[in-house]
Amino acid sequence: MSANVLQVVSILGALLILAPFAAAQFGRLTPASVAYQALNLLGSGTLAAIALHDRQVGFLLLEGTWAVVSLWGLLKVLRRNAPPGRP
């Protein structure tokens, strides 16, 4: 993948993390929402993949952890919002 494409994808990944954070700060979105958690997971997963591609271990640790924690948060929100009687 070309360096320019990686830069564009990196920017999109960062925006997927920053947009819900800003929305939460302005009271437009809550961290306990599916949208917040899903956007964080997509953004951090994207950045983790790029860090892996570029062999940036520190960045991979940060974004990989962020993705795992976001996945855990998303699953928690989805379980809480599941109809009664479902596991």
MMTF fields as JSON, N, C-alpha, C and O atoms, coordinates in Angstrom:
{
  "mmtfVersion": "1.0.0",
  "mmtfProducer": "UNKNOWN",
  "numBonds": 347,
  "numAtoms": 348,
  "numGroups": 87,
  "numChains": 1,
  "numModels": 1,
  "chainsPerModel": [1],
  "groupsPerChain": [87],
  "chainIdList": ["A"],
  "bondAtomList": [4, 2, 8, 6, 12, 10, 16, 14, 20, 18, 24, 22, 28, 26, 32, 30, 36, 34, 40, 38, 44, 42, 48, 46, 52, 50, 56, 54, 60, 58, 64, 62, 68, 66, 72, 70, 76, 74, 80, 78, 84, 82, 88, 86, 92, 90, 96, 94, 100, 98, 104, 102, 108, 106, 112, 110, 116, 114, 120, 118, 124, 122, 128, 126, 132, 130, 136, 134, 140, 138, 144, 142, 148, 146, 152, 150, 156, 154, 160, 158, 164, 162, 168, 166, 172, 170, 176, 174, 180, 178, 184, 182, 188, 186, 192, 190, 196, 194, 200, 198, 204, 202, 208, 206, 212, 210, 216, 214, 220, 218, 224, 222, 228, 226, 232, 230, 236, 234, 240, 238, 244, 242, 248, 246, 252, 250, 256, 254, 260, 258, 264, 262, 268, 266, 272, 270, 276, 274, 280, 278, 284, 282, 288, 286, 292, 290, 296, 294, 300, 298, 304, 302, 308, 306, 312, 310, 316, 314, 320, 318, 324, 322, 328, 326, 332, 330, 336, 334, 340, 338, 344, 342],
  "bondOrderList": [1, 1, 1, 1, 1, 1, 1, 1, 1, 1, 1, 1, 1, 1, 1, 1, 1, 1, 1, 1, 1, 1, 1, 1, 1, 1, 1, 1, 1, 1, 1, 1, 1, 1, 1, 1, 1, 1, 1, 1, 1, 1, 1, 1, 1, 1, 1, 1, 1, 1, 1, 1, 1, 1, 1, 1, 1, 1, 1, 1, 1, 1, 1, 1, 1, 1, 1, 1, 1, 1, 1, 1, 1, 1, 1, 1, 1, 1, 1, 1, 1, 1, 1, 1, 1, 1],
  "groupList": [{"groupName": "MET", "atomNameList": ["N", "CA", "C", "O"], "elementList": ["N", "C", "C", "O"], "formalChargeList": [0, 0, 0, 0], "bondAtomList": [1, 0, 2, 1, 3, 2], "bondOrderList": [1, 1, 2], "singleLetterCode": "M", "chemCompType": "L-PEPTIDE LINKING"}, {"groupName": "SER", "atomNameList": ["N", "CA", "C", "O"], "elementList": ["N", "C", "C", "O"], "formalChargeList": [0, 0, 0, 0], "bondAtomList": [1, 0, 2, 1, 3, 2], "bondOrderList": [1, 1, 2], "singleLetterCode": "S", "chemCompType": "L-PEPTIDE LINKING"}, {"groupName": "ALA", "atomNameList": ["N", "CA", "C", "O"], "elementList": ["N", "C", "C", "O"], "formalChargeList": [0, 0, 0, 0], "bondAtomList": [1, 0, 2, 1, 3, 2], "bondOrderList": [1, 1, 2], "singleLetterCode": "A", "chemCompType": "L-PEPTIDE LINKING"}, {"groupName": "ASN", "atomNameList": ["N", "CA", "C", "O"], "elementList": ["N", "C", "C", "O"], "formalChargeList": [0, 0, 0, 0], "bondAtomList": [1, 0, 2, 1, 3, 2], "bondOrderList": [1, 1, 2], "singleLetterCode": "N", "chemCompType": "L-PEPTIDE LINKING"}, {"groupName": "VAL", "atomNameList": ["N", "CA", "C", "O"], "elementList": ["N", "C", "C", "O"], "formalChargeList": [0, 0, 0, 0], "bondAtomList": [1, 0, 2, 1, 3, 2], "bondOrderList": [1, 1, 2], "singleLetterCode": "V", "chemCompType": "L-PEPTIDE LINKING"}, {"groupName": "LEU", "atomNameList": ["N", "CA", "C", "O"], "elementList": ["N", "C", "C", "O"], "formalChargeList": [0, 0, 0, 0], "bondAtomList": [1, 0, 2, 1, 3, 2], "bondOrderList": [1, 1, 2], "singleLetterCode": "L", "chemCompType": "L-PEPTIDE LINKING"}, {"groupName": "GLN", "atomNameList": ["N", "CA", "C", "O"], "elementList": ["N", "C", "C", "O"], "formalChargeList": [0, 0, 0, 0], "bondAtomList": [1, 0, 2, 1, 3, 2], "bondOrderList": [1, 1, 2], "singleLetterCode": "Q", "chemCompType": "L-PEPTIDE LINKING"}, {"groupName": "ILE", "atomNameList": ["N", "CA", "C", "O"], "elementList": ["N", "C", "C", "O"], "formalChargeList": [0, 0, 0, 0], "bondAtomList": [1, 0, 2, 1, 3, 2], "bondOrderList": [1, 1, 2], "singleLetterCode": "I", "chemCompType": "L-PEPTIDE LINKING"}, {"groupName": "GLY", "atomNameList": ["N", "CA", "C", "O"], "elementList": ["N", "C", "C", "O"], "formalChargeList": [0, 0, 0, 0], "bondAtomList": [1, 0, 2, 1, 3, 2], "bondOrderList": [1, 1, 2], "singleLetterCode": "G", "chemCompType": "PEPTIDE LINKING"}, {"groupName": "PRO", "atomNameList": ["N", "CA", "C", "O"], "elementList": ["N", "C", "C", "O"], "formalChargeList": [0, 0, 0, 0], "bondAtomList": [1, 0, 2, 1, 3, 2], "bondOrderList": [1, 1, 2], "singleLetterCode": "P", "chemCompType": "L-PEPTIDE LINKING"}, {"groupName": "PHE", "atomNameList": ["N", "CA", "C", "O"], "elementList": ["N", "C", "C", "O"], "formalChargeList": [0, 0, 0, 0], "bondAtomList": [1, 0, 2, 1, 3, 2], "bondOrderList": [1, 1, 2], "singleLetterCode": "F", "chemCompType": "L-PEPTIDE LINKING"}, {"groupName": "ARG", "atomNameList": ["N", "CA", "C", "O"], "elementList": ["N", "C", "C", "O"], "formalChargeList": [0, 0, 0, 0], "bondAtomList": [1, 0, 2, 1, 3, 2], "bondOrderList": [1, 1, 2], "singleLetterCode": "R", "chemCompType": "L-PEPTIDE LINKING"}, {"groupName": "THR", "atomNameList": ["N", "CA", "C", "O"], "elementList": ["N", "C", "C", "O"], "formalChargeList": [0, 0, 0, 0], "bondAtomList": [1, 0, 2, 1, 3, 2], "bondOrderList": [1, 1, 2], "singleLetterCode": "T", "chemCompType": "L-PEPTIDE LINKING"}, {"groupName": "TYR", "atomNameList": ["N", "CA", "C", "O"], "elementList": ["N", "C", "C", "O"], "formalChargeList": [0, 0, 0, 0], "bondAtomList": [1, 0, 2, 1, 3, 2], "bondOrderList": [1, 1, 2], "singleLetterCode": "Y", "chemCompType": "L-PEPTIDE LINKING"}, {"groupName": "HIS", "atomNameList": ["N", "CA", "C", "O"], "elementList": ["N", "C", "C", "O"], "formalChargeList": [0, 0, 0, 0], "bondAtomList": [1, 0, 2, 1, 3, 2], "bondOrderList": [1, 1, 2], "singleLetterCode": "H", "chemCompType": "L-PEPTIDE LINKING"}, {"groupName": "ASP", "atomNameList": ["N", "CA", "C", "O"], "elementList": ["N", "C", "C", "O"], "formalChargeList": [0, 0, 0, 0], "bondAtomList": [1, 0, 2, 1, 3, 2], "bondOrderList": [1, 1, 2], "singleLetterCode": "D", "chemCompType": "L-PEPTIDE LINKING"}, {"groupName": "GLU", "atomNameList": ["N", "CA", "C", "O"], "elementList": ["N", "C", "C", "O"], "formalChargeList": [0, 0, 0, 0], "bondAtomList": [1, 0, 2, 1, 3, 2], "bondOrderList": [1, 1, 2], "singleLetterCode": "E", "chemCompType": "L-PEPTIDE LINKING"}, {"groupName": "TRP", "atomNameList": ["N", "CA", "C", "O"], "elementList": ["N", "C", "C", "O"], "formalChargeList": [0, 0, 0, 0], "bondAtomList": [1, 0, 2, 1, 3, 2], "bondOrderList": [1, 1, 2], "singleLetterCode": "W", "chemCompType": "L-PEPTIDE LINKING"}, {"groupName": "LYS", "atomNameList": ["N", "CA", "C", "O"], "elementList": ["N", "C", "C", "O"], "formalChargeList": [0, 0, 0, 0], "bondAtomList": [1, 0, 2, 1, 3, 2], "bondOrderList": [1, 1, 2], "singleLetterCode": "K", "chemCompType": "L-PEPTIDE LINKING"}],
  "groupTypeList": [0, 1, 2, 3, 4, 5, 6, 4, 4, 1, 7, 5, 8, 2, 5, 5, 7, 5, 2, 9, 10, 2, 2, 2, 6, 10, 8, 11, 5, 12, 9, 2, 1, 4, 2, 13, 6, 2, 5, 3, 5, 5, 8, 1, 8, 12, 5, 2, 2, 7, 2, 5, 14, 15, 11, 6, 4, 8, 10, 5, 5, 5, 16, 8, 12, 17, 2, 4, 4, 1, 5, 17, 8, 5, 5, 18, 4, 5, 11, 11, 3, 2, 9, 9, 8, 11, 9],
  "groupIdList": [1, 2, 3, 4, 5, 6, 7, 8, 9, 10, 11, 12, 13, 14, 15, 16, 17, 18, 19, 20, 21, 22, 23, 24, 25, 26, 27, 28, 29, 30, 31, 32, 33, 34, 35, 36, 37, 38, 39, 40, 41, 42, 43, 44, 45, 46, 47, 48, 49, 50, 51, 52, 53, 54, 55, 56, 57, 58, 59, 60, 61, 62, 63, 64, 65, 66, 67, 68, 69, 70, 71, 72, 73, 74, 75, 76, 77, 78, 79, 80, 81, 82, 83, 84, 85, 86, 87],
  "secStructList": [7, 7, 2, 2, 2, 2, 2, 2, 2, 2, 2, 2, 2, 2, 2, 2, 2, 2, 2, 2, 2, 2, 2, 2, 2, 6, 6, 1, 1, 7, 6, 6, 1, 2, 2, 2, 2, 2, 2, 2, 2, 2, 2, 2, 2, 2, 2, 2, 2, 2, 2, 2, 2, 6, 6, 7, 2, 2, 2, 2, 2, 2, 2, 2, 2, 2, 2, 2, 2, 2, 2, 2, 2, 2, 2, 2, 2, 2, 2, 2, 2, 1, 7, 6, 6, 7, 7],
  "xCoordList": [0.847, 0.0, 0.89, 1.9, 0.529, 1.376, 1.304, 0.346, 2.334, 2.401, 1.241, 0.714, 0.835, -0.28, -1.59, -2.377, -1.82, -3.041, -3.033, -4.059, -1.895, -1.794, -2.071, -2.707, -1.59, -1.852, -3.345, -3.878, -4.008, -5.449, -6.217, -7.107, -5.876, -6.547, -6.277, -7.175, -5.058, -4.718, -5.561, -6.057, -5.721, -6.525, -7.98, -8.619, -8.504, -9.879, -10.028, -11.019, -9.055, -9.087, -9.082, -9.83, -8.233, -8.174, -9.493, -9.965, -10.087, -11.376, -12.482, -13.387, -12.412, -13.409, -13.306, -14.288, -12.151, -11.982, -12.323, -12.996, -11.859, -12.034, -13.478, -13.924, -14.203, -15.574, -16.483, -17.179, -16.507, -17.365, -16.87, -17.673, -15.561, -15.029, -15.521, -15.994, -15.41, -15.893, -17.403, -17.898, -18.133, -19.587, -19.961, -20.925, -19.21, -19.468, -19.17, -19.904, -18.103, -17.745, -18.804, -19.01, -19.467, -20.5, -21.901, -22.889, -21.994, -23.265, -24.139, -25.345, -23.557, -24.315, -24.324, -25.145, -23.42, -23.274, -22.781, -22.001, -23.222, -22.757, -21.801, -22.003, -20.772, -19.866, -20.566, -20.022, -21.738, -22.494, -23.377, -24.282, -23.127, -23.935, -23.199, -21.97, -23.979, -23.404, -22.557, -21.46, -23.066, -22.349, -20.962, -19.977, -20.881, -19.607, -18.611, -17.475, -19.047, -18.161, -17.772, -16.62, -18.732, -18.455, -17.476, -16.565, -17.661, -16.743, -15.337, -14.355, -15.234, -13.921, -13.275, -12.072, -14.067, -13.533, -13.051, -11.965, -13.836, -13.433, -12.182, -11.26, -12.156, -11.003, -9.736, -8.683, -9.828, -8.635, -8.19, -6.993, -9.138, -8.778, -8.041, -7.068, -8.514, -7.857, -6.43, -5.489, -6.287, -4.952, -4.041, -2.835, -4.605, -3.802, -3.294, -2.146, -4.145, -3.73, -2.598, -1.653, -2.693, -1.63, -0.35, 0.741, -0.473, 0.706, 1.37, 2.597, 0.562, 1.108, 1.831, 2.935, 1.206, 1.809, 3.152, 4.109, 3.217, 4.437, 5.407, 6.468, 5.042, 5.861, 6.174, 7.308, 5.161, 5.28, 4.728, 3.534, 5.587, 5.171, 4.457, 3.426, 4.971, 4.333, 2.942, 2.005, 2.81, 1.529, 0.567, -0.631, 1.099, 0.277, -0.235, -1.392, 0.615, 0.19, -0.94, -1.944, -0.783, -1.803, -3.115, -4.159, -3.064, -4.29, -4.887, -6.108, -4.051, -4.563, -5.31, -6.379, -4.749, -5.425, -6.713, -7.741, -6.669, -7.852, -8.953, -10.122, -8.581, -9.554, -10.16, -11.371, -9.336, -9.839, -10.787, -11.854, -10.409, -11.263, -12.558, -13.625, -12.478, -13.675, -14.594, -15.815, -14.013, -14.819, -15.526, -16.708, -14.82, -15.421, -16.565, -17.637, -16.344, -17.389, -18.585, -19.728, -18.335, -19.426, -20.251, -21.481, -19.58, -20.306, -21.122, -22.238, -20.569, -21.279, -22.545, -23.607, -22.444, -23.6, -24.632, -25.828, -24.174, -25.105, -25.831, -27.025, -25.119, -25.765, -26.797, -27.878, -26.459, -27.377, -28.638, -29.727, -28.483, -29.614, -30.375, -31.384, -29.897, -30.566, -31.938, -32.107, -32.923, -34.248, -34.173, -33.311, -35.068, -35.067, -35.248, -35.946, -34.609, -34.717, -33.615, -33.493, -32.808, -31.685, -30.412, -30.272, -29.476, -28.2, -27.34, -26.252],
  "yCoordList": [-1.177, 0.0, 1.237, 1.272, 2.245, 3.435, 4.271, 4.192, 5.06, 5.919, 6.907, 7.203, 7.42, 8.374, 7.722, 8.319, 6.508, 5.781, 5.511, 5.674, 5.104, 4.854, 6.125, 6.075, 7.253, 8.519, 8.854, 9.278, 8.666, 8.947, 8.009, 8.447, 6.733, 5.76, 6.089, 5.969, 6.499, 6.897, 8.077, 8.09, 9.054, 10.232, 9.827, 10.295, 8.958, 8.489, 7.724, 7.898, 6.879, 6.148, 7.084, 6.891, 8.099, 9.072, 9.826, 10.069, 10.195, 10.902, 10.034, 10.538, 8.724, 7.812, 7.74, 7.418, 8.029, 8.076, 9.467, 9.598, 10.493, 11.858, 12.358, 13.12, 11.941, 12.425, 12.031, 12.896, 10.757, 10.441, 11.066, 11.402, 11.221, 11.88, 13.323, 13.774, 14.037, 15.426, 15.477, 16.34, 14.56, 14.53, 14.294, 14.876, 13.452, 13.206, 14.459, 14.777, 15.166, 16.377, 17.468, 18.273, 17.487, 18.493, 17.987, 18.65, 16.817, 16.293, 15.723, 15.564, 15.416, 14.879, 13.353, 12.75, 12.734, 11.287, 10.852, 11.561, 9.714, 9.196, 8.024, 7.23, 7.912, 6.779, 5.427, 4.392, 5.426, 4.189, 3.853, 3.027, 4.477, 4.208, 3.274, 3.205, 2.558, 1.668, 2.475, 2.055, 3.628, 4.44, 4.845, 4.73, 5.31, 5.733, 4.574, 4.714, 3.437, 2.287, 1.723, 1.347, 1.666, 1.119, 2.005, 1.5, 3.312, 4.217, 4.127, 4.15, 4.023, 3.85, 2.546, 2.503, 1.482, 0.193, 0.257, -0.231, 0.846, 0.958, 1.816, 1.452, 2.949, 3.843, 3.238, 3.279, 2.674, 2.098, 0.833, 0.562, 0.064, -1.121, -0.75, -1.401, 0.301, 0.797, 1.249, 0.89, 2.035, 2.526, 1.396, 1.429, 0.401, -0.749, -1.527, -1.972, -1.69, -2.401, -1.658, -2.276, -0.351, 0.437, 0.351, 0.247, 0.393, 0.262, -1.094, -1.193, -2.136, -3.465, -3.492, -4.024, -2.922, -2.855, -2.137, -2.561, -1.05, -0.237, -0.706, -0.112, -1.758, -2.306, -1.257, -1.145, -0.503, 0.503, -0.096, 0.011, -0.717, -1.509, -0.676, -1.103, 0.48, 1.318, 1.759, 1.728, 2.167, 2.596, 1.41, 1.556, 0.237, -0.968, -1.328, -1.72, -1.199, -1.456, -0.515, -0.953, 0.762, 1.755, 1.464, 1.332, 1.366, 1.21, -0.184, -0.335, -1.201, -2.551, -2.65, -3.255, -2.058, -2.032, -1.238, -1.656, -0.101, 0.733, -0.066, 0.019, -0.829, -1.629, -2.723, -2.944, -3.404, -4.467, -3.881, -4.441, -2.771, -2.137, -1.631, -1.735, -1.091, -0.634, -1.802, -1.678, -2.934, -4.127, -4.586, -4.927, -4.598, -4.97, -4.012, -4.451, -2.705, -1.714, -1.888, -1.763, -2.174, -2.379, -3.602, -3.553, -4.693, -5.898, -5.65, -6.153, -4.885, -4.545, -3.742, -4.025, -2.764, -1.951, -2.813, -2.706, -3.662, -4.518, -5.488, -5.734, -6.043, -6.948, -6.202, -6.722, -4.99, -4.188, -3.83, -3.751, -3.615, -3.225, -4.414, -4.232, -5.642, -6.83, -6.99, -6.692, -7.462, -7.702, -8.719, -9.597, -8.608, -9.571, -11.004, -11.244, -11.944, -13.331, -13.794, -14.99, -12.861, -13.227, -13.144, -12.258, -14.052, -14.048, -12.857, -12.726],
  "zCoordList": [0.0, 0.0, 0.0, 0.703, -0.774, -0.874, 0.405, 1.174, 0.6, 1.787, 1.817, 2.89, 0.663, 0.622, 1.045, 1.778, 0.587, 0.966, 2.465, 3.126, 3.007, 4.444, 5.25, 6.302, 4.749, 5.443, 5.457, 6.482, 4.336, 4.253, 5.183, 5.912, 5.157, 6.022, 7.493, 8.326, 7.817, 9.188, 9.645, 10.771, 8.788, 9.129, 9.353, 10.296, 8.485, 8.661, 9.971, 10.681, 10.295, 11.561, 12.755, 13.713, 12.691, 13.784, 13.91, 15.021, 12.784, 12.824, 13.406, 14.071, 13.157, 13.726, 15.246, 15.915, 15.788, 17.246, 17.78, 18.802, 17.088, 17.577, 17.48, 18.337, 16.455, 16.281, 17.446, 17.978, 17.867, 19.009, 20.311, 21.181, 20.449, 21.645, 21.714, 22.758, 20.612, 20.578, 20.795, 21.52, 20.172, 20.338, 21.8, 22.298, 22.48, 23.908, 24.729, 25.665, 24.383, 25.123, 24.973, 25.881, 23.826, 23.566, 23.897, 23.582, 24.531, 24.97, 23.865, 24.054, 22.725, 21.583, 21.55, 20.859, 22.29, 22.266, 23.632, 24.267, 24.08, 25.361, 25.134, 24.215, 25.957, 25.819, 26.016, 25.631, 26.598, 26.805, 25.605, 25.72, 24.461, 23.267, 22.314, 22.307, 21.513, 20.506, 19.515, 19.148, 19.087, 18.099, 18.61, 17.881, 19.839, 20.42, 20.433, 19.979, 20.954, 21.076, 19.707, 19.492, 18.788, 17.458, 16.686, 16.03, 16.763, 16.067, 16.645, 15.902, 17.969, 18.595, 18.162, 17.904, 18.08, 17.644, 16.198, 15.887, 15.325, 13.914, 13.755, 13.026, 14.434, 14.323, 14.894, 14.257, 16.094, 16.719, 15.994, 15.897, 15.489, 14.71, 13.434, 13.05, 12.784, 11.572, 11.874, 11.167, 12.925, 13.28, 13.758, 13.514, 14.435, 14.871, 13.655, 13.635, 12.649, 11.431, 10.729, 10.239, 10.683, 10.052, 10.876, 10.316, 12.197, 13.056, 12.86, 12.84, 12.714, 12.46, 11.113, 11.004, 10.103, 8.762, 8.796, 8.147, 9.554, 9.628, 10.721, 10.911, 11.424, 12.511, 13.581, 14.048, 13.953, 15.005, 16.291, 16.57, 17.061, 18.21, 19.269, 19.79, 19.592, 20.607, 20.185, 20.983, 18.939, 18.4, 18.314, 18.556, 17.969, 17.918, 19.31, 19.465, 20.315, 21.692, 22.091, 22.652, 21.808, 22.143, 21.423, 22.061, 20.116, 19.333, 19.463, 19.433, 19.606, 19.821, 21.137, 21.208, 22.178, 23.478, 23.383, 23.917, 22.713, 22.535, 21.824, 22.198, 20.812, 20.069, 20.947, 20.91, 21.731, 22.613, 23.658, 23.909, 24.262, 25.264, 24.621, 25.226, 23.417, 22.707, 22.372, 22.466, 21.983, 21.707, 22.967, 22.929, 24.073, 25.358, 25.695, 26.112, 25.517, 25.78, 24.866, 25.307, 23.598, 22.649, 23.031, 23.014, 23.373, 23.787, 25.053, 25.188, 25.963, 27.198, 26.883, 27.437, 26.016, 25.63, 24.909, 25.176, 24.004, 23.271, 24.198, 24.025, 25.183, 26.145, 26.984, 27.262, 27.382, 28.184, 27.399, 27.965, 26.098, 25.253, 24.678, 23.999, 24.946, 24.406, 25.054, 26.236, 24.278, 24.848, 25.989, 25.977, 26.973, 28.083, 27.576, 26.591, 28.263, 27.899, 26.959, 26.693, 26.451, 25.586, 26.393, 27.236, 26.152, 26.913, 26.615, 27.176]
}
